[in-house]
């Protein structure tokens, strides 16, 4: 690939639909894991803070 080929390729407009542009999976379970993990971290820090203070 020559420089002019790369320059031409960069100038082309690429339009993707929303489904095509997504790069990861969207699972409802991930939200629950995130919520439970965050809540667990907050509770753990509260317990440690209560014990140390």
GUZATI-407760 format. One record per residue (C-alpha): y, x, z; residue in three letters. Coordinates in steps of 0.1 Angstrom, whole numbers, plus 2048, in hexadecimal, padded with zeros to 3 digits. Example, Ala and Ser with C-alpha at 12.3 -4.5 7.8 and 13.67 -1.06 7.14 Angstrom:
BEGIN
7D387B84EALA
7F5889847SER
This chain:
BEGIN
800800800UNK
82180F7F5UNK
84380C806UNK
84E7F17EDUNK
82F7DD7F3UNK
8357DD818UNK
8597D4814UNK
8507B77FEUNK
8367AC817UNK
84F7AC833UNK
86879781FUNK
84F77B819UNK
85575E830UNK
836754844UNK
834731851UNK
818727868UNK
811705877UNK
81070289DUNK
7EA70389FUNK
7E8721888UNK
80273489CUNK
7F17318BEUNK
7E07518C9UNK
7CD7458E7UNK
7B87298F3UNK
7C870D906UNK
7B0700920UNK
7B86E893DUNK
7A26FC954UNK
7BA71A950UNK
7D5706960UNK
7BF6FD97EUNK
7B5721982UNK
7D972D981UNK
7E471299AUNK
7C77199B2UNK
7CC73F9B0UNK
7F273C9B6UNK
7EC7249D4UNK
7D273C9E2UNK
7E975A9DFUNK
8067479F0UNK
7EF73CA0DUNK
7E075FA10UNK
80376EA12UNK
80E754A2BUNK
7F075CA42UNK
7F6781A3FUNK
81B77CA46UNK
814766A64UNK
7FB780A73UNK
81279EA6EUNK
83278DA7AUNK
